Amino acid sequence: MTTSPRNIAFIGAGNMTQSIVGGMVKSGYPSDKIYVSNPSPEKLEKLKSSLNVHTSQDNQVVAEAADVIVLSVKPQLMADVCAALKKQVSNLSEKLIVTIAAGIRIEKYRQYLGDDIRMIRVMPNTPSLVGKGMSGLVADDRVSEADKAFITEAFDGVGATLWVADEDQLDILGAVAGSGPAYFFEFMASLQKAATALGFDRDKARQMVQQTALGAAEMAIASELELEELRKQVTSKGGSTAKGIEVYQAADIDDISGQAVKAAVQRNQEMAKLF
Ligand SMILES: NC(=O)c1ccc[n+]([C@@H]2O[C@H](COP(=O)([O-])OP(=O)(O)OC[C@H]3O[C@@H](n4cnc5c(N)ncnc54)[C@H](OP(=O)(O)O)[C@@H]3O)[C@@H](O)[C@H]2O)c1
C-alpha cells in the first residue's frame, strides 16, 4: 500500500470482510493494524490463524482500537449495531466510518451514530469474493482526500474501485455492477441452455460459455476500443455471428438492459426507505 496504514476495525467477519481483509494483507497491509469482531468465534479463529489479525467477539473492543471502522453486518442488524457503538465508543466523530451495507443512506447513519461522524459508503459486488469486484464509493463532504485514498487502496485489494458523486449515483452503480453479476449469469445460463438444446452436455456447454465470458471481459479490459467496436470486430458481414447478433438486436437488447437497470434502481430507492 502507498497510503499510511491506520488501525482499521471490521464489525462483522462474514464473507465480505474475509475477502477485503485477505486482499489488504495480500497487498502488504500490516495485519497487526487490522481488527475484526464477530459474535461467533469460528470465523474469527479462521481469520486469526490464516492472517494473524486482532480479533474479538466484542465490537466495542475493536472499534475503540481503530481509526477507521468498517460496518460489515447485514443491513437489518445495522441500527442495533450502531446504537451499541454510539453508546460504547466515546470518540466516534474522530474516526472514519465506512459502511458496505446496501441501501442504508448516510443521513440514516447520522441518526444512528451522531451528526458529527464522517463517512464513506461502499457498494462492493459479489465478485469481490474472488478478487474481481467492482466497488462503488461515495463520501460525505467531511471526508478528506487522504481518507478517500486510504479506502480506495483497501477496496482495490478485492478488485476495482469507482468514486461516484452522490448516493443517487451509487444506487445506479448498484443496479449495474451490484446486480450485474446476476444479469451476466442469466445470460450465460441462457447460452448454456441453447448449447444443450442442440445436443451438448451441460458441463461442456458451461465450459464454453464461461471461458468465452472470461475472454470477452479480458479483451474489453485490455482494449481502448468502444465495446460496440469490439463487437463489430468479431462480426463479419454476412457471417454466422452477424446472424446471431441480428436476433439479439431484433429483441432490442438495449431496451431490455435499460428496463432492467431502471427497475433495479427503483428497487434500490424503495429499499432505502425501509431503513
Ligand atoms: N456478499 C456480497 O456480495 C455483498 C455485496 C455488497 C454488499 N454486501 C454487504 O456487506 C455486508 C456483509 O455481507 P456479507 O456477505 O459479508 O454477510 P455475512 O457473510 O452474513 O456476514 C455478516 C457477519 O456479521 C456478523 N454479525 C451478526 N451480528 C453481528 C453483530 N451484532 N456484531 C458484529 N457482527 C455481527 C455475522 O456473524 P454470525 O455469522 O456469527 O452471526 C456474520 O459473520 C452486508 O451488509 C451486505 O449487504 C455484501
The ligand as a Gaussian input file, in Angstrom:
#p B3LYP/6-31G(d) Opt

LIG

0 1
 N      -21.578000     -10.565000      -0.125000
 C      -21.727000      -9.649000      -1.092000
 O      -21.533000      -9.929000      -2.280000
 C      -22.091000      -8.217000      -0.748000
 C      -22.140000      -7.264000      -1.768000
 C      -22.438000      -5.938000      -1.446000
 C      -22.702000      -5.587000      -0.134000
 N      -22.680000      -6.537000       0.832000
 C      -22.990000      -6.122000       2.208000
 O      -21.882000      -6.423000       3.036000
 C      -22.346000      -6.693000       4.361000
 C      -21.744000      -8.027000       4.802000
 O      -22.135000      -9.010000       3.882000
 P      -21.572000     -10.495000       3.933000
 O      -21.913000     -11.122000       2.638000
 O      -20.159000     -10.483000       4.413000
 O      -22.534000     -11.086000       5.072000
 P      -22.305000     -12.319000       6.064000
 O      -21.376000     -13.308000       5.455000
 O      -23.652000     -12.769000       6.524000
 O      -21.549000     -11.626000       7.282000
 C      -22.152000     -10.836000       8.253000
 C      -21.419000     -11.113000       9.552000
 O      -21.942000     -10.237000      10.548000
 C      -21.874000     -10.961000      11.764000
 N      -22.718000     -10.349000      12.783000
 C      -24.017000     -10.630000      13.091000
 N      -24.411000      -9.850000      14.112000
 C      -23.350000      -9.076000      14.466000
 C      -23.130000      -8.101000      15.463000
 N      -24.100000      -7.728000      16.299000
 N      -21.908000      -7.552000      15.543000
 C      -20.909000      -7.905000      14.711000
 N      -21.051000      -8.822000      13.732000
 C      -22.259000      -9.400000      13.616000
 C      -22.321000     -12.361000      11.394000
 O      -21.878000     -13.249000      12.408000
 P      -22.512000     -14.704000      12.666000
 O      -22.493000     -15.432000      11.352000
 O      -21.607000     -15.269000      13.669000
 O      -23.911000     -14.425000      13.138000
 C      -21.595000     -12.548000      10.066000
 O      -20.317000     -13.137000      10.249000
 C      -23.874000      -6.720000       4.300000
 O      -24.386000      -5.501000       4.756000
 C      -24.164000      -6.878000       2.818000
 O      -25.378000      -6.253000       2.455000
 C      -22.362000      -7.838000       0.557000

